[in-house]
Amino acid sequence: MKQDTVINLATQAMTLAFEVAGPILLAGLVIGLAVSLFQAVTQIQDQSLSFIPKIVGLAVILVVLGPWMMDKLINYVTGLYMAIPSLVA
């Protein structure tokens, strides 16, 4: 296997990881920021107030975008498995 092939496969894998994890991380960031602002404005410092909205928001994101994420992962792995004969030779 050539060095260019390894770099290309690593780049594709990292790009896919960013695409799949990006919406979840972004949703967690936005929800966490909104809850933190709400806590700062109202001076409510309850631990569950920051935890529950993140869980609910991330669950919604996974339900909505889960099929898209799974499709991206399946397509990548299928393409990788189909390319194994050309990568080894």
Beta strands, then each sheet from edge to edge (+ up, - down):
end
